[in-house]
Amino acid sequence: MYRKAINLVWAAMFAVTLATAQEKNQTSSQFVTDVAGVGTSAATFLEIGAGARAMAMGAAYVAQATDATALYWNPAGIAFIPGFQIEFMNCQWLAETQYNFFGLVAPIPAIRSSVGVSLISLDYGENPVRTVERPEGTGEKYGARDVAVSVSYAMALTDRFSFGLSGKYINQRIWSESGSAVAMDVGVYYNTMLKGLRLGASVSNFGSDIQMAGRHLTTVVDPDEAVQNFDRVPVNYKVGSYSLPLLFRVGLAYTRSLGSLGTITVAGDVNHPSNTTESINLGAEYGFANMFYVRAGYENLYERDHQNGLTFGGGVEYFRRGMMGFRVDYSWADWGILTNTQRFSLGLLF
């Protein structure tokens, strides 16, 4: 029964990926271009990685995600979390924006399952409202922010294999205009018979399109200046709808004990996105005394026109059974002409 369930899960995930590839092929047959498609999706904040540990390892985390950040990378990973976990991450993102992640996971041992909730937000801050007539500002301020809230469930179908599913609500807002969408993430996680080797795969952001609407898209115009009594016609600007950044990930992670010298983990992910070219993420982690960690990686290798690449970081984790533990992580990522980004994560383990 478990083997049939595993086969059905893999078939469903690859069916979603195949449908995306077919859609790409149909589009390319109609329009022959040599562009990657960057900037053609809505809610691109969903592509910003969560968790300082994951990002220090070059975002090679789909087979490594067995903490609260698995709610972002691979929901199947939360099935094997032994206790209640909370994770919070703050990142000073590009152009002085603020990116935050919050995740909470609670295991349900009686049915070998776990549930979790997560919140992702990207805050652009406030800026002055400018017009053609008043380029220095009207005195008003406008803000913008992106939010995604998800609820996840994962079940261990065997002691090595788990399946996870997330449903999410996504909202983007700028001034009085906003747009929303719903989506789902699907993931599988497999701890292979070879000691230390794990396999993971996930499909993220499979959902509806986003179309903005709001009161500032409504105005009045003069359609014909030659007609004197027909000069204030109410109109509503029509904006386009855009798809979410669908992403298929598959990865491997291998951990080897070095005895008294600690442990070493290497990981690699292959990414197949809907809005740019395929890429590879690579990462490594060295741990000493199950407490101190040093990490490095490279993100988006072989992606066309990518700016980010080299990553590194470290962390400290302390946990004793029967006591509350903690995890503190830091990561730094190179963004070329966009300088760099730094992330700080705090995890609480129960």
Order of alpha helices (4+ residues) and beta strands (2+ residues): alpha-alpha-alpha-beta-beta-beta-beta-beta-beta-beta-beta-beta-beta-beta-beta-beta-beta-beta-beta-beta-beta
